[in-house]
Structure formats: structure tokens, C-alpha cells
């Protein structure tokens, strides 16, 4: 459905994205994950044909982003990072306008506006001025605008940014609902969001793809190490040194709660050894447990040092 | 074409729902009518004098077209010069500022449709303002007998010149996301286009001719005299199209940056 090949974008001498290559299948929900300034918005702007790429190519539904941008614009709905609202317009007027320029046929505009209002829970505010709505409502109006022409593909740039927790849950629910019959690309730097909504993740860092995989795949491939957490009552000062000497331990660190994070080689099953060491040294064992590698760790790992998994 | 009208209609709506249009129109009409009243007053004073000394001077050269309509419209041109930048400054600057331009750019609309839509909205606003002055000019037909032809061509010329201001203003607005900068630039551009002919004497014969030709105001006189010259018509239309072309190029190049 969407195939991106070697996409590159320069802003002056600065290269915002470098040789992005990935595919999105029909009906998938794909999350773009990356720190701020990684090139997520740039990629989305290019895919929605707002700005042209400097190099590479991308095809959406077989249409080329350079040659047939008008066709592409008909089948995508785009919610930019800042919802493109006219602050002095009434919500329902705004949606009629959006429907009009998104070439919804004249006799279907009323229906389209009603449907969008309903889907985004905007019925109560349809007579209010967009600029005076709270951020959460504005975001929803932005989403309604992207949905108005029933696009096959939705591109959402940080749809939950600036919302309160309750609104975030609502928007997520809405996106889940929408994903039933659409292809969705969304970006975020909030990890739990991606884990909850997306089937596949594209991690971007400094304009490059750090990883493309399903969630399970990502966490699995990163489990090169096992992590064991240990908390003890005393002997903290010498513990790191001694623990590091155990065969199979790669590193030991202490977090701010005083717990030790012990990284071990995969499959080394060091719980016994660690427990024995603790008891032998009479540190007073409080807790010993294996912790899972979270997507947070994957993300940090990918965006801080390693380029490839 | 439908998108052009939708965009123009939205902008028009925004104008009519905001105080800007009403304030500008009110100020414009007050200024124009004050000037018009004084010109008319001066004319009736002169007519009276001419009537007293009948036979010596006669009423030679005293007619409503030359002595009332023409100077009144000349002054209207100056007022519009000050006001049109305030109308056009919003066109793209505001859209850029609140990022709503992304809605236009991600819609299946071509750039030229957006540009023409924006121009059309401003044009209709200005045309409304100019049309409202017809009430005063119309009074002349009630009390006197001005010739209709020259009045019509004068208004056509005025609309064309105003369209040039608008075209330049829309272009200035596409350059920046700051409305004040846009207004100042378009005011500067248009005023310069007015007075560019002043340099003709200093510039020597050939270049001077060119400067004179470029001047916005010099092409207006034939319209005031009731002449429709293809050359003048062509001049105004080319300035309008050139401004719109530059706007189109600016928007296009913005995308690349």
C-alpha cells in the first residue's frame, strides 16, 4: 500500500532524513517512534505531499508522490502536529470547508460532516468557535478534518500530544476504532502509546531507520542480555565489585532506589550464583527477580548507541 | 475551479465575520465622502461664480466628470493605496502563522487554485467597498448631468488598479508569516509603483520612458477620460497576473525549503 524507497530530505545543508526505506501493508497500523527532531514529521509531510523529498521515491497505492500527488491527496487524511484550524471559524463550518476542498461531492457534505462529528465526539461543540476550544477538542477537530473524506490512509502526527490522560485514552480508543478499516501511520515519542495501538514499529533516529519490526520482534531481538534486579540490606559499597566478578555478568549498575541492575549473558541463568554470592557475603537478601526488557529499553538502546539490531 | 470558489468563499466569510472589514469600510467611506463633499462644494462655488460673470468667461470647462468624478476617484486611489495592504495582509500570513495552510496543502487542490481563491476573496471585498462609493457618485446623476461613459470607465480603471494593489499585497503576504511585515511590504511596493514615474526626468529619455510606463497611476488617466485603451488594459492585467505568478512561485519554493 505504501512503499518508501531511499527517501531523503535536505533542509539546506542539514539532512533531515537519510535513505528511509520501509513498507506498510493495507490495514496495518504502523507507529513511527523517535526522539524529537528525528525526522518523523518530515517523513509524514513528504508522504502527504506537503513538501517534496530531495531524493528517493515513495509510492502510495501505486501513485508516485512526485508525479501524482493530487491522486494521493485524495486518498490520505493528514493530521499535522499542530491541527490546521482556523481559530475564528465555527467547528461545523470548518468541517464543511475541509470537506469541500477535500472534494467531497456537494450533496454528500452534510452527511460527511455529521459522520465526522459523531466519530470524533464533537456533536456538543459543533457550534463553537474552534480557537476557543481546549487543546483536546482542537485535536479532535483536527482528526475529524482528516477523516472527513473517508480516506483509505490516515497519517497522524503525534495525535495525543498535549492532551490530558483521559483525552489520550479517548483518542487511542478512536484510533483503534478507525484502524478496523484503514491503514494508519502515526508518530509518537510516547512508547506506551505505540505498544497499545500499533502492530508494527518504525524506529527513527537522526533521520535514519534504526529498526523496523513488530513489537514482539523488537523486544525479542534486543534480548541479547537478561536483566536481574537485586536489592539488599547492607554491603552496597562493595557489591558492584564482587557481583561483576561472577562468570556471565556483563555489567552491574545501581539505580537511585539502591537496587542493583545486573545484566547477564542470554541463557546464563545466574540467579543461583547471584543468590549464593549474596548469602555468602551476608548482604541480607531482600529481593531477587528477573526483569523483562521493555520497549523503553529497546528505544533507548537503539537511539543512543547501536544503529542496527 | 470548485476549490477556488470554496477557498474564496471561506475567506470572504472570514472577512465579513471579523471587524476588520467593517472598520476599514467605514473609515474608507467617511474619508471618501468627506473628500467628495468638499470637491463638490468647490465645484458648486465655481459654478456660481461662473454664473455671475456670465458672458465674460462662460461656463467653459466646468463639467461634473472632469471636476468632480475624476478628482474624487483620484483621491479614492490614494485611500485604497493605504487600505488594501490591510486587507491582503491576512491572505497567506495568517494561514502560515496558525498552520492552517497545511490543510490547503494536503488537500487535492492545485497551488494556482489556492492563489486565485485568495485573490478573488480580496477582490470581492475591495469591489464591495468601491461599489459603496457609487451611492455618492450616483447622487450626481440625480442633481446634475454627468456623462455616464467616463464614470463607468473610471470605475473600471479604479477596479483594475485596485486589483494590482491586491495582487501585489497577496504576493507580499505569501512571503512572510507576519501580517504587519506583509502590510508594510505591500504598501511599500504599491506606493513605489505609483511614484516610479517621478524618476523619469533624472533617468534620461529611454529609461525614463520605461519608468513612466511602469507607473501605476499614469495608465489611469485614459480611463478617467472615458477611453478604453488596450495598452492600458493590458498593462494592468499583466501586473495582476505577474503578482499572482510570483505568489505561486513563492508558495512552490516554500515547499522546498
Interface residues (C-beta under 8 A of the other chain):
Chain A: X11 X12 X48 X49 X50 X51 X52 X70 X71 X73 X74 X76 X78 X80 X82 X83 X84 X85 X86 X87 X88 X89 X93 X97 X98 X100 X101 X102 X103 X145
Chain B: X2 X3 X6 X7 X10 X13 X14 X17 X18 X98 X99 X100 X101 X102 X103 X104 X105 X106 X107 X108 X109 X110 X255 X256 X257
